Amino acid sequence: MRRSLCLSFLLCIVVLFSGCVKPFILENLALSIIIGYDSLENERILTTSVLQKIDPSAREKTQVVASTAFTSRGSRISSNRELSKYLVGGQVRVVMYGKKLASKGIIDLVDTLSRDPTLGDMIYLCVSDEEASHILTHRYREISNIGMYLYENLKQNSEREELPSPTIQDFLRDYYSEGKDPVVPLLKRRGNEVYIKGLALFHDGHMVHEASPRQGYLLKLLLNTRKPGYFELATDAEPLTKYLKHSGKENEVKIVFGTVKSSSKIKLLDSKTPEFTVSVSMFGDLQEISTPYSFDKPEAITALENEIGKKLKEEIETFMASLQKHEADAVGFGEIYRSKVRNSKLTKDKWHPMFKEAKINVRVNFKLRHTGAIE
C-alpha cells in the first residue's frame, strides 16, 4: 500500500512537470542563425536576422528579416509581425554589431543576450567595418548561408590562427575584469567576399581602435593561446648579407615560419610607474625564405634567429604602444598588476590612465627547430 502511494505521487509529479513544458514544432519555427545590430537615429537600432529555412524543397536556404526598435527584444517582437513562423534564437551562432554602434557601446546588448535562456554563452561576437545589414542582406554567389559561413570562419581562425576566442562569455569576462578589455573580430565585405579585416579593440564597452590581423597573431602569442600556425615577416637584409648565396640589392629578406611552441611571461617590475617586462620564447620551423641562404653554417642560423626575434620584438612594441595610446588593455596587464599589488583597489577608471603611462619592456627569444624543406 505504501509503495503504491509513493508510485502514484511520483506519477503525479511527472505529469505536472511535463504539463509545464511548452511544445515547439520545428516546422512552425523561424530559426535565426546570425543577428546583426546597427545604430539608427533617436537611439533606435536596426536588427537584421538571417533565418534558416526548414523546408528542403525551398529554393532559398535562408530568409532575411529586418526590424527597428529601441531594444533587441523589441526588435524580435517587431520581426515576428513580418513572419509566418515564430522567431526563436536557439540556433544563433554569430551576433554582429555595426562599427558605428560598436563605437557608441554594445555592453547593454551583449548583457541582454547573455541573460536570454534560449541562447548559449558560446555565441561568437564580431563587428562589421560598415553596417551589419550590408553584410547580412547581400546575396552571395558562393555562400548559401552567410550565418553558418561566418560561424565556421570565426571558429577555425580562433582555434588556429589570428583570433582570440570571441564568445559572449569571453567578452563579458574581459569587460567586467578590472584590468582587461574585450577584443572581437572586425569583418568587412568586398564584393561577394567577407573576410576578417582585423580586431576591434574596446575600452569600457566602446570600440576605440582597430588592430591588424598580424597584431591578432601577436595578441594570441602574448595571451599564451597560440596554436600551430604560420607567420610572415620581412627582416633587414644587411645583417644577413654574408650568408645570402646570391646577394644582390635586396633590402629585405622575406620569411615564413610555422609556430612549433611558444610561451610568454609578464612580470611587474615597478608598481609605481608601473613598469612591466614581457618575455616571449618561440620555437619555429622555417617554411620559406625569399632568397637562397647558407643553412650549412651554424652562425648563419643564429644570425637569422636573431633577426626574426628582432623583428618580432619591434612589432610587439608597436602593438603595445597602440594599445596604450587608446587605453585598451587587451593583454591584461591590469590583471597582473592587481594580482601583485596588495590592496590595489583597482578599477577600470583607475587602471586605464595608469596603463597609458606604463613602461613595457619587450624581450623575444626566437629559435629555429629546423629549416624544414628549405635546406
N, C-alpha and C positions, 0 to 999 in steps of 0.2 A: 504494500500500500504506500509506504513512504517513498519507495523507489519510483512508483508510477506518478506520484505527485511531483517529484523532482523533475522527471522527464517532461511532464506537462508544463511545468514552469519554464524550463529551458526552451520548449517549443514555442511558448508564448513570446519569449524574448526574441527568438529568431524571427517570428512573424512580425513583431513590432518593428524591429530594426530593418528588415527587408522592405517593409512598407514605407520607410522613410527615404529610400533610395529613389531618386528621380531618374526614370529610364530615358536613355537617349538612343535614337535610331540613327545609325551612321548616314544613311541616305537622306536624312532630313536635316543634316547639319552642314554649315558652311565653315570649312576648316581653314583658318588663317595660318600661313606658313611664314610670312615676313610682314612686319608692320613698319611703316615709315612715318615720322613726325616732322612737320615743318612749321615755322613761325609765320603767323599772319598778323594783320593789324588788330588793334584793340585787344591784345593778349589772347587772341584765338589761335588755335592750332589746326593745321590740316593733317588729317590722318589718312594714309594710303595703305590699304591692306591687299596683299596678293593671296587669293584663296585657291586651295587645291580642289579641283572638281573630282567627284567620286564616280560619276557616270563614265564607264570605259568607252562608250560609243561617242562621246563628245569630241568634236574636232579640236577645240582648245582645251588644254590640260589645266589652265588656270583662269581665274577671273579676278579683275581688279575693281575695287570699290573705294571711293574716296568720300570723306565727310569732314565737316568742320564743327568745332565746339570749343569750349573753354578748357575741357579736361579730356584725358584719354578715355575715361569711362563714358563721358558724354558723347564722344565720337563713336564709340561702339553702339550706343543707343541709336544714334543718327544713322549709322551704317545699316543697322537691322531694318530700317524703314525702306532701304533700297534692295533688300534681298528677299528671295522666296524661301530661303532656308535660314535657320537660326545660327547666328555667328558665334563661334566658340574659339578660344585661343589655345586650346590644349596641345595643338601641333605647331605652335610658333617656334621657329628655330633661330630667327635673327630679328633684332629691332634696330632700325636705322634712324639717326637724327640728322636733319639738315644742318649745315655748318652755321647758318645764322641763328638757329635755335640753340645749338650747342654752345655758341658764344654767349648767349643770354643765360644759359644754365639749364641743366636737364635733371638735376637731382630729384625734383618732385615727381617727374615722370618715371624715373628709374625706381624710386621708392614705391610708387603705386604698382608697378609691375611686380616688384618683389613681394608685395602683400596680396597678390592675386593667387588664390589657391589652385586655379586651373593652369597656372604657368609654373614651370620649373625654374630653379635659380642657375641653371647651366645654359640659359639662352645667351647667344652671342650678341654683344652690342657693337655698333660701329657708327661712324659719322660719314655723311656724304659731303664731298667737296662742293657740291651745289645743293639744290633742293633734293630731298629724298624722293619726292614724287617723280623727278626727272629720270631717276634710275628705275624706279619700280613700274612706271607706266609705259616705258619704252618697249616696243616689240623687237625681240632679238631673233636673228636668223638661226643661230646655232644653239640658243638656250631656250628650252621649252618651259622651264620652271626657274625663274630668277631667284626665288626664295631658297630652293634646295641647292642651286648652283653657288650662291654666296655662302651658304652654310658649309658646304664641302670645301670651298676656297679658304674660308677663315679657319676651319678645322685643321686642314693639312698644314697651313702656314704657321698656325700657333703651335702645332705639335712638333714641327721640324725647323722651320726657317727663321723668319724675322719678326714674328708677332708674339708678344707676351699674351698670356691667356686673357681673352676679352669677355668673360662671362659677367652676368649681373652680380654674381657672388663676389668676383674679383673687384669689380668697380666699387661696390658698396664697402667692401673691406678696406680698400685704399682710401675711399672718401672719408670714412669715419675714423681712420687712423690719424693720430695727431701729427705723425711725422712722415707721411707719404701721400702722394697724389695719384689719381687714376690716369690711365692711358688706354686708348682704344684705337682700332684700325681706322684709317681715313681712306675712303673709297672714291673712285672717280670713274665716270663713264666717258668713253671715247668711241663715238660711233656705235657699233654693235658689240663693243667690249666693255667689261667692267673690271677694273684692276685695283690693286692695293697701292695707293699713291704714297702712303706713309703712315704716320701715327699722329693722332690728335692728343695733345698734352693738356691736362686740366689743372686748374687752380681753383679750389673751393667750388667744384662742380661746374666751372665755366671753362670752355675750351679757350686757351690763351696762345697756343703756338702749334706749329706743325713740324714734326720731325721726319727725316727721310727714312726710307726702308733700311739703309745702311746703319743708321742710328738705332733702328729697331733690333738689328743683329747685336749691336754693342750693348743695348739695354738688357737683352736676354743674357748676354755674357756677364754683365755686372750683377744680375739677379740670380746667377748660378742656375739658369734654366736652359742653357744652350744644349741642344742635342746635335747629333751629327748633321752637318750641313756644309755649305760652301760659301767662301767669301773671296771677292776680287778686290785687289788694290794695286796701286802703282807706286813703286819706290824710286828714289833718285838713282840714276844710272852711274853717276860719278864714283861713289864708293865701291861699286862692283865692276868697274871698267876692266881691271886686270884679270877678271875671271870670265869675262864675256868672250866667247870664241870668235865672234865676228863683230868686234867693237867698231861702231860707226859713229853716227851723230845722234844716237839715242839720248834723250833727256830723261826718259823714264823706262823702267822695266816693269811690265805688267805681269801680275802673278795671280793665280787662283789656287787656293789651298782648301782642303777639307778639314773640318774640326774633328779631331780624334778624342780629345779630352781637354776640358778647361775648368778653371776654378777662379774665384775672385774672393778677396777678403777686404773688408773695410774696417779701418781702425781709427778710433778717435784719439788724436794726439793732444789736443788742447780744447777744453770745454769753453773757454772764454772767447776765443776768436770767432767761431770754433774752427778747428783745423783737423782734416782727415787725410789718411793715406789709403789709396785704392791700389791693391796689389793684384795683378792679373797674371795667371800662368796658363799657357796654352801649348798643346801638342797638336801638330798638324801634319797632313800628308800633302805634299806639293802635287797638284794636278796638272798645272800648265804654267809655262813661262814664255814670254814673248820673244826671247832671243836665246840661242844656244848658250849653255852655261857649263862651266868646268866642275861638275859634281864629284869628280875623282879626287879633288883636293879638299881635305878637311877644313882648311882655313876659308875656302870658298863657301862652304855650307854655313860656317859660323858667321861670315860676313852677311850672307843672305838672311839668316835668322835675325841678326841684329837690325837690319834694315826693315824687315817685316815688323819686328817689335817696335821700332821707332815710329813707323807709320801708324800702327795701331794706337800707340800712345798719343800721337798728335790728334787722331780722330776722336779718341775718348775725351781728351782735354777740350776739344771744340764742342763736343756734345755736352759736357759738364757746364761749360760757360753758357751755352744756350739755355739749359735747364735753370741755371741760377739767374740769368737775366730775366726770365719770365716767371720766376718763383714757382716752378713746377717740379717738385721733388719726386720724380717718377722712380728713382732708385730706392729711396727710403733712408736717406742719411739721417733724417729726423728720428727714425725708429732706433738707429744705432745710438744717437745722442741720448734719447730718452732712457734707453736700457743701461747706459753707462753713467749717467749723471743722476745721483740720488736726489730725490725731491725736486726734480727739474720743473714740475708742474707745467709741462709743455702743452701748448695749444697750437692750432694751426696759425692763428693770428700772431702768436709769439714766434713760431718757428720760421715762417716764410721770410721775413726780413733778415733773420739770422742766417738762413740758408743762402740768401742772395749775397751776403758778405763773407761767407765761409771760404776758407782756403782748402783746396782739394789737390793733393799731390798724387800723381798717377805713375805707377811703375808697371811695366809689362815685360814678362819673360816668355819669349816665344821659342819653341824648339821644333825642328822637323823630325818626325819619327822616321820617315824615309821619303824618298822623292818619287815614289810610285813608278809610273810608266815613263817618266821624264828621262831617267838615266839611260 
